[in-house]
């Protein structure tokens, strides 16, 4: 399997060391009430201290969310800490805010400030690498599903635009409004298209850059500049047109369903704009 060489190499090293240079296994325990309290405190979403942060590629941090959660047997699991079977490792608490790997010797230790776990790490990582709480404004806990839902809303809005036109043409029905309302209707969908295409282009380029490292050279700079300019215009135009459409709809005698959808369009374009700003896609 692709990527299996690293875990197998590490496993060989660890098993060799455990066989010929064994040390005492970490021992200890805490009562169930304390373990449950500490599990609640460490549960949540985290980001790695060693990560891409200041460029557009930082958007990939959303694609690999790191979460800590409880298991029915009282242990905890970290989403990216997995065994050779690709299943999350179970960690049992042996001392306050210290957990040991089930069937192994690696430990997790957490730092607590004011009763809240702010960061943690485990034995197998270098000291410079640890897990820290993601900033609320950039947390994948809400931003990833919100961005996915927003993108789906805008894509559906764009797709139903020509479908509705074909249906009206089939039944020989004109657009049920004219003038300013008709312009707002069309431009809101143009804005939805611009916003969704911009986010899709950024995401696709980031994935392509990781799959082909030759793209991470100055030869890509002209395309990055074009994408920054057009993408920035796209996400800002998407929100601006959605806001104008909202104002036109709410100052007109339109049905409540149309008014609600105008609010949904504003929220969807706003979420994608924030995504672009927070992860350095605009500039």
Secondary structure, 3 states (H helix, E strand, C coil): CCCHHHHHHHHHHHHHHHHHCCCCCCCCCCCHHHHHHHHHHHCEEEEECCCCCCCHHHHHHHCCCEEEEECCCCCEEECCCECCCCCECCEEEEECCEEEECCCCCEEEEEEECCEEEEEEECCCCCCCCEEECCHHHCHHHHHHHHHHHHHHHHHHHHHHHHHHHHHHHCCCCCCCCHHHHHHHHHHHHHHHHHHHHHHHHHHHHHHHHHCHHHCCHHHHHHHHHHHHHHHHHHHHHHHHHHHHHHHHHCCCCCHHHHHHHHHHHHHHHHHHHHHHHCCCCC
